[in-house]
Amino acid sequence: MADAARLKKRARTKIVATVGPACRTPEKLAELVLAGVDVFRLNMAHASRDEHAESLEMIRAISRQLRQPIAVLADLAGPKIRLGELPDGFLECESNAEFRFIRGETSSDSHDLVTTYEPLVDELAVGDTVMLADGTVGMKVVEKGPDFARCKVTQPGTIRSRQGLNLPGVKLSAPAMDDDDRKNAIWAAENQIDFVSLSFVRQASDVRELKELLRKRGSAARVIAKIEKPEALDHLDEIVAESDAIMVARGDLGVEIDVAQMPVVQKRIVLACTVHQKPSIIATQMLDSMQNSPRPTRAEVTDVANAILDGGDACMLSGETAIGKYPKQAVEMMNRIAQATEELFRDNAPRPTGEFHAEGLHPITAAVVYGAGHMAADLDAKLVAVVTHSGATALALSKQRSYVHTVGISDSPRTLRQMCLFWGVIPLIDVTVDGSGSTIEAVTEWGCANGILVSGDYVVLIGGLGLHVGSHNQVIVHRVE
C-alpha cells in the first residue's frame, strides 16, 4: 500500500512501462514502481518466455514487498511483417534505387529483399507503397512477376535486418494471431497475466478469437486491442465494444495512415473509449528522446499532456524504459507531466453524467455510481471508495474524471491488479469487503494515515446489500470524527 509521501506525488493518469534490458532487475523494477509505474508491459516480440517468466516473478515479488498491486500486460506481436537478414546487416536505400522483394528466407544479392511474410509477393500490386524502418524509408511497386515485386525508392534512408515493414492500404490475408501468438497467449493464461494485448487488430472477431482462447484456459485477463491498421478505424466502434481496453499504437498506425491525421485519429479513438467506457492507453514515442537524454523535448511534454487532456487513461513508455539510458527519469517525468496537467481537473472537474454506462454494469449500479458522484461533488467529499468484485463499478467511477481521491476494494487479487489501469483509482489490499462498517473504518484509517482525510471530511462508499454479485444499491456517507 502506497505511503503518504508517494501517494501525494503519484499522478491519477496511469503509467505503463515496458520491461527490457535497461530495467530487468529487481532493484530497477522497484525503482520504477516507486517512481510511478502502475502496469508493466512484457513485449512478447522480444525476449524468450523464460525471460518473461523471470520478469513476472520479480514484479510479483516487488508487489508483495511494497504491499501494492502491480498489473502485468503481455503484448502479443501479431502479424508483424519484418525484413529478413541483410547481407551486411544494413542497407543504404538511395533515391530512385530499385530493389526486389522475392520469395524465400535468404538472399545473397543486396538488391533482393526477403521478409517473414511468405505471401507478400502475391499480395503486392503495382502502385502499392512499402514503408520500412518505422516509415523513414519508402518504396513503390513498379513491376510484378511470378516470384518478385520490383520497387523503386521514393523516400531514401537506411534499412536494417529484422526491421518492421508496413504496407499502407494493402489488404493482407495474415491471421490475427500466428502460432507464436497463441503459445504466448496460453503462457499468459497459465501465469494469470492481468492484460493481454493483440497487435494489428482489424475487426472485432480478432478480439473475440483471443478472448475465447484465454477463457478456454481459465484466464480472466482483460483483452486490449491495439489500433494500428486503417481497417481497425473502419470498424472502430465494434472493436472498442468487444475489447476490454484500447491501445492507440501510434508507431505502426502513424505509418499505415497519413501521419498528419494522427492527432485527429488519436482523439477519435479516445472519444470512442469514453463513449463505451473502456480504458485507453496512448503509446509510442511519448518521451522518445529520453532514451538518450535525461530531459525530454518540449514537444514530447506537450504530447503527453494533450493525451491526458484528450481523455487517455494511461500513457505508455516503450524504449524509454526497455532499452533507454534513463528509465527511472522517464517515469518520473511522465508522472510530473501528468500531475501538472491534472491540476486542470481540480478547479474544472466535470460533474458526473448518466450519458455513458460501462459494459456489464448493472442498471442499479449505474444509477448509484451517478448519484454517488453527485453526492461527492455536493459534499466536497475528500474520498470515494467502491467495493467491487469485477472492477466494473470502479471503471465507471474512473470515467467520471473526478479529482476526488477514489479507492477500489475487492476480494479478488486479480481485480485489484486490473484496477491499476483505471484512471484515478487506487486499489487497496487487505481491506475487509463487507461494504459497510469495517470497510468504512479501514478506508477512513487509510485516508487519515495518508493525509487525505482530516476530522470533518466526508467519505462516500459505494457497496451492495442483498443483491447478487455485480450490482450495487448502497451509498454510505461517512463524516470523519
VEXZA-717117 format. One record per residue (C-alpha): x, y, z; residue number from 0. Coordinates in nm, 2 decimals. Example, Ala and Ser with C-alpha at 12.3 -4.5 7.8 and 13.67 -1.06 7.14 Angstrom:
# VEXZA-717117
<<1.23, -0.45, 0.78>, 0>,
<<1.37, -0.11, 0.71>, 1>,
END
This chain:
# VEXZA-717117
<<0.00, 0.00, 0.00>, 0>,
<<0.15, 0.34, -0.10>, 1>,
<<0.27, 0.56, 0.18>, 2>,
<<0.16, 0.92, 0.22>, 3>,
<<0.46, 1.08, 0.06>, 4>,
<<0.44, 0.86, -0.25>, 5>,
<<0.07, 0.90, -0.28>, 6>,
<<0.08, 1.28, -0.29>, 7>,
<<0.34, 1.26, -0.57>, 8>,
<<0.15, 1.00, -0.77>, 9>,
<<-0.05, 1.11, -1.08>, 10>,
<<-0.40, 0.99, -1.15>, 11>,
<<-0.31, 0.91, -1.51>, 12>,
<<-0.17, 0.55, -1.51>, 13>,
<<0.18, 0.48, -1.64>, 14>,
<<0.26, 0.16, -1.83>, 15>,
<<0.63, 0.08, -1.86>, 16>,
<<0.79, -0.18, -2.09>, 17>,
<<1.03, -0.43, -1.93>, 18>,
<<1.37, -0.47, -2.11>, 19>,
<<1.74, -0.49, -2.05>, 20>,
<<1.75, -0.14, -1.91>, 21>,
<<1.53, -0.23, -1.61>, 22>,
<<1.52, -0.61, -1.58>, 23>,
<<1.65, -0.64, -1.23>, 24>,
<<1.45, -0.64, -0.90>, 25>,
<<1.62, -0.31, -0.80>, 26>,
<<1.54, -0.13, -1.12>, 27>,
<<1.18, -0.26, -1.14>, 28>,
<<1.12, -0.15, -0.78>, 29>,
<<1.27, 0.19, -0.87>, 30>,
<<1.02, 0.23, -1.15>, 31>,
<<0.72, 0.13, -0.93>, 32>,
<<0.83, 0.39, -0.67>, 33>,
<<0.86, 0.64, -0.95>, 34>,
<<0.50, 0.59, -1.06>, 35>,
<<0.46, 0.27, -1.27>, 36>,
<<0.12, 0.10, -1.24>, 37>,
<<0.15, -0.16, -1.52>, 38>,
<<0.45, -0.34, -1.66>, 39>,
<<0.44, -0.45, -2.02>, 40>,
<<0.61, -0.77, -2.14>, 41>,
<<0.68, -0.73, -2.51>, 42>,
<<0.64, -1.08, -2.64>, 43>,
<<0.81, -0.99, -2.97>, 44>,
<<1.13, -0.96, -2.78>, 45>,
<<1.30, -1.19, -2.52>, 46>,
<<1.20, -1.55, -2.45>, 47>,
<<0.91, -1.68, -2.25>, 48>,
<<1.16, -1.80, -1.98>, 49>,
<<1.29, -1.44, -1.96>, 50>,
<<0.94, -1.30, -1.93>, 51>,
<<0.87, -1.56, -1.66>, 52>,
<<1.16, -1.43, -1.46>, 53>,
<<1.04, -1.07, -1.51>, 54>,
<<0.69, -1.17, -1.40>, 55>,
<<0.82, -1.33, -1.08>, 56>,
<<1.03, -1.02, -1.00>, 57>,
<<0.73, -0.79, -1.04>, 58>,
<<0.51, -1.01, -0.82>, 59>,
<<0.78, -1.02, -0.55>, 60>,
<<0.81, -0.64, -0.56>, 61>,
<<0.43, -0.62, -0.53>, 62>,
<<0.44, -0.83, -0.22>, 63>,
<<0.73, -0.64, -0.08>, 64>,
<<0.56, -0.30, -0.13>, 65>,
<<0.21, -0.43, -0.05>, 66>,
<<0.09, -0.26, -0.36>, 67>,
<<-0.10, -0.42, -0.65>, 68>,
<<0.10, -0.41, -0.98>, 69>,
<<-0.05, -0.52, -1.31>, 70>,
<<0.12, -0.70, -1.59>, 71>,
<<0.04, -0.68, -1.96>, 72>,
<<0.15, -0.94, -2.21>, 73>,
<<0.18, -0.77, -2.55>, 74>,
<<0.14, -1.02, -2.84>, 75>,
<<0.34, -0.94, -3.15>, 76>,
<<0.06, -1.02, -3.40>, 77>,
<<0.12, -1.05, -3.78>, 78>,
<<0.41, -0.80, -3.79>, 79>,
<<0.60, -0.82, -4.12>, 80>,
<<0.97, -0.80, -4.09>, 81>,
<<1.27, -0.79, -4.32>, 82>,
<<1.49, -1.10, -4.33>, 83>,
<<1.86, -1.08, -4.28>, 84>,
<<2.05, -0.84, -4.50>, 85>,
<<2.40, -0.94, -4.62>, 86>,
<<2.58, -0.67, -4.42>, 87>,
<<2.31, -0.62, -4.16>, 88>,
<<2.21, -0.29, -4.31>, 89>,
<<2.15, -0.13, -4.65>, 90>,
<<2.15, 0.23, -4.78>, 91>,
<<1.85, 0.29, -5.00>, 92>,
<<1.92, 0.59, -5.23>, 93>,
<<1.65, 0.78, -5.40>, 94>,
<<1.52, 0.61, -5.72>, 95>,
<<1.73, 0.29, -5.65>, 96>,
<<1.55, -0.03, -5.73>, 97>,
<<1.51, -0.34, -5.51>, 98>,
<<1.31, -0.66, -5.55>, 99>,
<<1.11, -0.84, -5.28>, 100>,
<<1.15, -1.21, -5.35>, 101>,
<<1.02, -1.54, -5.21>, 102>,
<<1.23, -1.74, -4.96>, 103>,
<<1.41, -1.69, -4.63>, 104>,
<<1.76, -1.58, -4.75>, 105>,
<<1.91, -1.38, -5.03>, 106>,
<<2.27, -1.33, -5.14>, 107>,
<<2.20, -1.03, -5.36>, 108>,
<<2.18, -0.70, -5.17>, 109>,
<<1.91, -0.58, -5.41>, 110>,
<<1.69, -0.88, -5.34>, 111>,
<<1.50, -0.85, -5.01>, 112>,
<<1.32, -1.13, -4.82>, 113>,
<<1.06, -1.10, -4.54>, 114>,
<<0.89, -1.31, -4.27>, 115>,
<<0.56, -1.29, -4.46>, 116>,
<<0.55, -1.56, -4.72>, 117>,
<<0.25, -1.44, -4.93>, 118>,
<<0.40, -1.08, -4.97>, 119>,
<<0.48, -1.12, -5.34>, 120>,
<<0.13, -1.25, -5.41>, 121>,
<<-0.05, -0.97, -5.23>, 122>,
<<0.15, -0.67, -5.36>, 123>,
<<0.03, -0.49, -5.67>, 124>,
<<0.19, -0.23, -5.90>, 125>,
<<0.14, 0.11, -5.74>, 126>,
<<0.14, -0.02, -5.38>, 127>,
<<0.36, 0.16, -5.12>, 128>,
<<0.60, -0.02, -4.90>, 129>,
<<0.73, 0.16, -4.59>, 130>,
<<1.03, 0.04, -4.39>, 131>,
<<1.23, 0.14, -4.08>, 132>,
<<0.93, 0.29, -3.90>, 133>,
<<0.82, 0.48, -4.20>, 134>,
<<1.16, 0.65, -4.26>, 135>,
<<1.22, 0.46, -4.59>, 136>,
<<0.96, 0.44, -4.87>, 137>,
<<0.93, 0.24, -5.19>, 138>,
<<0.67, 0.20, -5.46>, 139>,
<<0.60, -0.12, -5.65>, 140>,
<<0.67, -0.07, -6.02>, 141>,
<<0.66, -0.42, -6.16>, 142>,
<<0.52, -0.76, -6.06>, 143>,
<<0.65, -1.10, -6.16>, 144>,
<<0.55, -1.45, -6.06>, 145>,
<<0.82, -1.46, -5.79>, 146>,
<<0.92, -1.10, -5.73>, 147>,
<<0.79, -0.74, -5.68>, 148>,
<<1.03, -0.48, -5.81>, 149>,
<<1.02, -0.15, -5.62>, 150>,
<<1.17, 0.20, -5.66>, 151>,
<<1.29, 0.40, -5.36>, 152>,
<<1.07, 0.71, -5.32>, 153>,
<<1.20, 0.81, -4.97>, 154>,
<<1.57, 0.73, -4.91>, 155>,
<<1.73, 0.61, -4.59>, 156>,
<<1.89, 0.32, -4.42>, 157>,
<<1.72, -0.02, -4.35>, 158>,
<<1.84, -0.29, -4.12>, 159>,
<<1.79, -0.66, -4.07>, 160>,
<<1.47, -0.77, -3.90>, 161>,
<<1.31, -0.42, -3.91>, 162>,
<<0.94, -0.39, -3.95>, 163>,
<<0.77, -0.34, -4.28>, 164>,
<<0.43, -0.16, -4.34>, 165>,
<<0.20, -0.18, -4.64>, 166>,
<<-0.04, 0.12, -4.62>, 167>,
<<-0.37, 0.04, -4.79>, 168>,
<<-0.27, -0.32, -4.87>, 169>,
<<-0.53, -0.59, -4.76>, 170>,
<<-0.33, -0.88, -4.61>, 171>,
<<-0.45, -1.23, -4.56>, 172>,
<<-0.25, -1.28, -4.24>, 173>,
<<-0.45, -1.41, -3.95>, 174>,
<<-0.48, -1.20, -3.63>, 175>,
<<-0.26, -1.45, -3.44>, 176>,
<<0.01, -1.69, -3.55>, 177>,
<<0.14, -1.99, -3.37>, 178>,
<<0.38, -1.79, -3.16>, 179>,
<<0.10, -1.55, -3.05>, 180>,
<<-0.12, -1.85, -2.95>, 181>,
<<0.16, -2.00, -2.75>, 182>,
<<0.23, -1.67, -2.58>, 183>,
<<-0.14, -1.62, -2.50>, 184>,
<<-0.16, -1.97, -2.35>, 185>,
<<0.15, -1.88, -2.14>, 186>,
<<-0.02, -1.56, -2.03>, 187>,
<<-0.33, -1.76, -1.93>, 188>,
<<-0.13, -2.02, -1.73>, 189>,
<<0.06, -1.74, -1.55>, 190>,
<<-0.25, -1.54, -1.46>, 191>,
<<-0.14, -1.23, -1.65>, 192>,
<<-0.38, -0.94, -1.60>, 193>,
<<-0.39, -0.79, -1.95>, 194>,
<<-0.32, -0.94, -2.30>, 195>,
<<-0.30, -0.70, -2.59>, 196>,
<<-0.35, -0.80, -2.95>, 197>,
<<-0.15, -0.63, -3.23>, 198>,
<<-0.28, -0.52, -3.57>, 199>,
<<-0.65, -0.58, -3.49>, 200>,
<<-0.86, -0.54, -3.80>, 201>,
<<-1.21, -0.63, -3.68>, 202>,
<<-1.40, -0.73, -3.37>, 203>,
<<-1.38, -1.10, -3.44>, 204>,
<<-1.00, -1.08, -3.39>, 205>,
<<-1.06, -0.97, -3.03>, 206>,
<<-1.32, -1.24, -2.98>, 207>,
<<-1.08, -1.51, -3.10>, 208>,
<<-0.82, -1.41, -2.84>, 209>,
<<-1.09, -1.39, -2.57>, 210>,
<<-1.21, -1.74, -2.64>, 211>,
<<-0.86, -1.88, -2.63>, 212>,
<<-0.80, -1.72, -2.29>, 213>,
<<-1.13, -1.82, -2.14>, 214>,
<<-1.08, -2.18, -2.25>, 215>,
<<-0.76, -2.18, -2.04>, 216>,
<<-0.95, -2.04, -1.74>, 217>,
<<-0.80, -1.69, -1.78>, 218>,
<<-0.99, -1.38, -1.68>, 219>,
<<-0.73, -1.15, -1.84>, 220>,
<<-0.87, -0.83, -1.99>, 221>,
<<-0.80, -0.81, -2.37>, 222>,
<<-0.66, -0.49, -2.51>, 223>,
<<-0.70, -0.42, -2.88>, 224>,
<<-0.41, -0.23, -3.04>, 225>,
<<-0.54, 0.01, -3.31>, 226>,
<<-0.27, 0.04, -3.57>, 227>,
<<-0.43, -0.05, -3.90>, 228>,
<<-0.67, 0.15, -4.13>, 229>,
<<-0.91, -0.14, -4.13>, 230>,
<<-0.94, -0.11, -3.75>, 231>,
<<-1.06, 0.26, -3.79>, 232>,
<<-1.32, 0.14, -4.03>, 233>,
<<-1.46, -0.09, -3.75>, 234>,
<<-1.36, 0.12, -3.45>, 235>,
<<-1.69, 0.11, -3.26>, 236>,
<<-1.73, -0.26, -3.29>, 237>,
<<-1.37, -0.32, -3.18>, 238>,
<<-1.39, -0.09, -2.88>, 239>,
<<-1.72, -0.25, -2.78>, 240>,
<<-1.57, -0.60, -2.80>, 241>,
<<-1.24, -0.51, -2.62>, 242>,
<<-1.18, -0.45, -2.25>, 243>,
<<-0.94, -0.17, -2.33>, 244>,
<<-0.78, 0.00, -2.63>, 245>,
<<-0.42, 0.10, -2.71>, 246>,
<<-0.36, 0.38, -2.95>, 247>,
<<-0.04, 0.22, -3.10>, 248>,
<<0.09, 0.53, -3.28>, 249>,
<<0.41, 0.37, -3.42>, 250>,
<<0.26, 0.15, -3.69>, 251>,
<<-0.07, 0.35, -3.71>, 252>,
<<0.13, 0.66, -3.80>, 253>,
<<0.29, 0.47, -4.09>, 254>,
<<-0.02, 0.30, -4.21>, 255>,
<<-0.22, 0.63, -4.23>, 256>,
<<-0.12, 0.98, -4.33>, 257>,
<<0.09, 1.09, -4.03>, 258>,
<<-0.08, 1.44, -4.05>, 259>,
<<-0.40, 1.27, -3.94>, 260>,
<<-0.25, 1.11, -3.63>, 261>,
<<-0.36, 1.37, -3.38>, 262>,
<<-0.72, 1.37, -3.50>, 263>,
<<-0.73, 0.99, -3.51>, 264>,
<<-0.60, 0.97, -3.16>, 265>,
<<-0.88, 1.20, -3.04>, 266>,
<<-1.14, 0.99, -3.23>, 267>,
<<-1.02, 0.66, -3.07>, 268>,
<<-1.01, 0.81, -2.72>, 269>,
<<-1.36, 0.95, -2.76>, 270>,
<<-1.48, 0.61, -2.87>, 271>,
<<-1.33, 0.46, -2.55>, 272>,
<<-1.51, 0.73, -2.35>, 273>,
<<-1.85, 0.65, -2.51>, 274>,
<<-1.80, 0.28, -2.45>, 275>,
<<-1.65, 0.33, -2.10>, 276>,
<<-1.33, 0.15, -2.18>, 277>,
<<-0.98, 0.24, -2.07>, 278>,
<<-0.74, 0.39, -2.33>, 279>,
<<-0.36, 0.37, -2.34>, 280>,
<<-0.17, 0.62, -2.56>, 281>,
<<0.16, 0.46, -2.67>, 282>,
<<0.47, 0.51, -2.88>, 283>,
<<0.74, 0.78, -2.87>, 284>,
<<0.58, 0.97, -2.58>, 285>,
<<0.92, 1.06, -2.43>, 286>,
<<1.13, 0.90, -2.70>, 287>,
<<1.43, 1.14, -2.67>, 288>,
<<1.47, 1.03, -2.31>, 289>,
<<1.62, 0.70, -2.44>, 290>,
<<1.94, 0.90, -2.47>, 291>,
<<1.87, 1.22, -2.28>, 292>,
<<1.77, 1.29, -1.91>, 293>,
<<1.54, 1.57, -2.03>, 294>,
<<1.25, 1.54, -2.29>, 295>,
<<1.18, 1.79, -2.57>, 296>,
<<0.91, 2.05, -2.52>, 297>,
<<0.71, 1.88, -2.80>, 298>,
<<0.71, 1.55, -2.61>, 299>,
<<0.60, 1.71, -2.29>, 300>,
<<0.31, 1.87, -2.48>, 301>,
<<0.22, 1.54, -2.64>, 302>,
<<0.19, 1.36, -2.31>, 303>,
<<-0.02, 1.65, -2.16>, 304>,
<<-0.25, 1.65, -2.47>, 305>,
<<-0.30, 1.28, -2.45>, 306>,
<<-0.43, 1.32, -2.09>, 307>,
<<-0.65, 1.62, -2.19>, 308>,
<<-0.79, 1.41, -2.47>, 309>,
<<-0.91, 1.17, -2.21>, 310>,
<<-0.65, 0.90, -2.21>, 311>,
<<-0.65, 0.68, -1.90>, 312>,
<<-0.28, 0.57, -1.93>, 313>,
<<0.04, 0.66, -2.11>, 314>,
<<0.29, 0.40, -2.21>, 315>,
<<0.67, 0.41, -2.22>, 316>,
<<0.84, 0.17, -2.46>, 317>,
<<1.21, 0.21, -2.55>, 318>,
<<1.24, 0.47, -2.28>, 319>,
<<1.23, 0.21, -2.00>, 320>,
<<1.32, -0.11, -2.20>, 321>,
<<1.65, 0.00, -2.36>, 322>,
<<1.69, 0.36, -2.26>, 323>,
<<1.97, 0.52, -2.05>, 324>,
<<1.72, 0.69, -1.81>, 325>,
<<1.43, 0.46, -1.74>, 326>,
<<1.36, 0.60, -1.39>, 327>,
<<1.39, 0.96, -1.50>, 328>,
<<1.15, 0.89, -1.79>, 329>,
<<0.88, 0.75, -1.55>, 330>,
<<0.94, 1.04, -1.31>, 331>,
<<0.90, 1.29, -1.59>, 332>,
<<0.58, 1.13, -1.72>, 333>,
<<0.44, 1.14, -1.37>, 334>,
<<0.53, 1.50, -1.33>, 335>,
<<0.37, 1.60, -1.66>, 336>,
<<0.05, 1.41, -1.57>, 337>,
<<0.03, 1.58, -1.23>, 338>,
<<0.07, 1.92, -1.38>, 339>,
<<-0.19, 1.85, -1.64>, 340>,
<<-0.44, 1.70, -1.39>, 341>,
<<-0.44, 2.03, -1.20>, 342>,
<<-0.70, 2.14, -1.46>, 343>,
<<-0.94, 1.89, -1.31>, 344>,
<<-0.90, 2.03, -0.96>, 345>,
<<-1.09, 2.35, -1.04>, 346>,
<<-1.28, 2.23, -1.35>, 347>,
<<-1.38, 1.88, -1.25>, 348>,
<<-1.67, 1.76, -1.47>, 349>,
<<-2.00, 1.68, -1.30>, 350>,
<<-2.09, 1.31, -1.34>, 351>,
<<-2.34, 1.24, -1.62>, 352>,
<<-2.55, 0.94, -1.69>, 353>,
<<-2.48, 0.96, -2.06>, 354>,
<<-2.25, 0.66, -2.08>, 355>,
<<-2.26, 0.33, -1.89>, 356>,
<<-1.97, 0.08, -1.86>, 357>,
<<-2.02, -0.26, -2.02>, 358>,
<<-2.16, -0.52, -1.79>, 359>,
<<-2.27, -0.26, -1.53>, 360>,
<<-2.60, -0.34, -1.36>, 361>,
<<-2.86, -0.06, -1.42>, 362>,
<<-2.90, -0.01, -1.05>, 363>,
<<-2.52, 0.02, -1.01>, 364>,
<<-2.50, 0.27, -1.29>, 365>,
<<-2.76, 0.49, -1.12>, 366>,
<<-2.58, 0.45, -0.78>, 367>,
<<-2.25, 0.55, -0.93>, 368>,
<<-2.40, 0.85, -1.10>, 369>,
<<-2.57, 0.95, -0.77>, 370>,
<<-2.26, 0.89, -0.56>, 371>,
<<-2.06, 1.12, -0.80>, 372>,
<<-2.31, 1.40, -0.74>, 373>,
<<-2.31, 1.35, -0.37>, 374>,
<<-1.93, 1.36, -0.35>, 375>,
<<-1.93, 1.68, -0.55>, 376>,
<<-2.21, 1.84, -0.35>, 377>,
<<-2.05, 1.75, -0.02>, 378>,
<<-1.69, 1.83, -0.13>, 379>,
<<-1.60, 1.48, -0.02>, 380>,
<<-1.23, 1.40, 0.00>, 381>,
<<-1.25, 1.03, -0.07>, 382>,
<<-1.48, 0.79, -0.26>, 383>,
<<-1.45, 0.42, -0.20>, 384>,
<<-1.61, 0.14, -0.41>, 385>,
<<-1.64, -0.22, -0.32>, 386>,
<<-1.63, -0.42, -0.64>, 387>,
<<-1.59, -0.78, -0.75>, 388>,
<<-1.52, -0.74, -1.12>, 389>,
<<-1.39, -0.39, -1.12>, 390>,
<<-1.68, -0.26, -1.35>, 391>,
<<-1.80, -0.01, -1.08>, 392>,
<<-1.45, 0.12, -1.02>, 393>,
<<-1.42, 0.17, -1.40>, 394>,
<<-1.74, 0.37, -1.41>, 395>,
<<-1.62, 0.59, -1.13>, 396>,
<<-1.29, 0.64, -1.31>, 397>,
<<-1.46, 0.76, -1.63>, 398>,
<<-1.63, 1.04, -1.43>, 399>,
<<-1.28, 1.20, -1.41>, 400>,
<<-1.33, 1.34, -1.06>, 401>,
<<-1.04, 1.49, -0.88>, 402>,
<<-1.17, 1.33, -0.56>, 403>,
<<-0.94, 1.05, -0.44>, 404>,
<<-1.10, 0.72, -0.54>, 405>,
<<-1.01, 0.38, -0.39>, 406>,
<<-1.11, 0.04, -0.51>, 407>,
<<-1.16, -0.25, -0.28>, 408>,
<<-1.21, -0.61, -0.38>, 409>,
<<-1.19, -0.97, -0.26>, 410>,
<<-1.02, -1.06, -0.59>, 411>,
<<-0.64, -1.00, -0.62>, 412>,
<<-0.68, -1.01, -1.00>, 413>,
<<-0.94, -0.73, -0.99>, 414>,
<<-0.71, -0.52, -0.76>, 415>,
<<-0.43, -0.56, -1.02>, 416>,
<<-0.66, -0.48, -1.31>, 417>,
<<-0.78, -0.16, -1.14>, 418>,
<<-0.42, -0.04, -1.18>, 419>,
<<-0.51, 0.07, -1.53>, 420>,
<<-0.82, 0.27, -1.43>, 421>,
<<-0.76, 0.65, -1.42>, 422>,
<<-0.76, 0.79, -1.07>, 423>,
<<-0.84, 0.46, -0.89>, 424>,
<<-0.61, 0.34, -0.61>, 425>,
<<-0.66, -0.03, -0.54>, 426>,
<<-0.63, -0.11, -0.17>, 427>,
<<-0.52, -0.45, -0.04>, 428>,
<<-0.61, -0.61, 0.30>, 429>,
<<-0.94, -0.42, 0.34>, 430>,
<<-1.24, -0.62, 0.46>, 431>,
<<-1.50, -0.64, 0.18>, 432>,
<<-1.83, -0.61, 0.37>, 433>,
<<-1.95, -0.28, 0.21>, 434>,
<<-2.03, -0.13, 0.55>, 435>,
<<-1.89, -0.07, 0.90>, 436>,
<<-1.55, -0.24, 0.89>, 437>,
<<-1.48, -0.13, 0.53>, 438>,
<<-1.56, 0.24, 0.62>, 439>,
<<-1.34, 0.21, 0.93>, 440>,
<<-1.05, 0.07, 0.72>, 441>,
<<-1.09, 0.32, 0.44>, 442>,
<<-1.11, 0.61, 0.69>, 443>,
<<-0.80, 0.49, 0.87>, 444>,
<<-0.61, 0.46, 0.54>, 445>,
<<-0.72, 0.81, 0.43>, 446>,
<<-0.61, 0.97, 0.76>, 447>,
<<-0.28, 0.79, 0.76>, 448>,
<<-0.21, 0.91, 0.40>, 449>,
<<-0.30, 1.27, 0.46>, 450>,
<<-0.62, 1.26, 0.25>, 451>,
<<-0.87, 1.29, 0.54>, 452>,
<<-0.89, 1.51, 0.85>, 453>,
<<-1.16, 1.55, 1.10>, 454>,
<<-1.49, 1.68, 0.95>, 455>,
<<-1.42, 1.54, 0.60>, 456>,
<<-1.67, 1.33, 0.42>, 457>,
<<-1.62, 0.98, 0.27>, 458>,
<<-1.86, 0.83, 0.02>, 459>,
<<-1.87, 0.45, 0.00>, 460>,
<<-2.05, 0.25, -0.28>, 461>,
<<-2.14, -0.10, -0.18>, 462>,
<<-2.41, -0.36, -0.21>, 463>,
<<-2.68, -0.50, 0.02>, 464>,
<<-2.89, -0.80, -0.05>, 465>,
<<-2.82, -0.82, -0.43>, 466>,
<<-2.63, -1.07, -0.64>, 467>,
<<-2.27, -1.01, -0.73>, 468>,
<<-2.24, -0.74, -1.00>, 469>,
<<-2.49, -0.49, -0.86>, 470>,
<<-2.46, -0.21, -0.60>, 471>,
<<-2.76, -0.05, -0.43>, 472>,
<<-2.60, 0.12, -0.13>, 473>,
<<-2.43, 0.45, -0.08>, 474>,
<<-2.30, 0.54, 0.26>, 475>,
<<-2.18, 0.89, 0.35>, 476>,
<<-1.94, 0.90, 0.65>, 477>,
<<-1.81, 1.20, 0.83>, 478>,
<<-1.47, 1.17, 0.98>, 479>,
<<-1.47, 1.23, 1.36>, 480>,
END
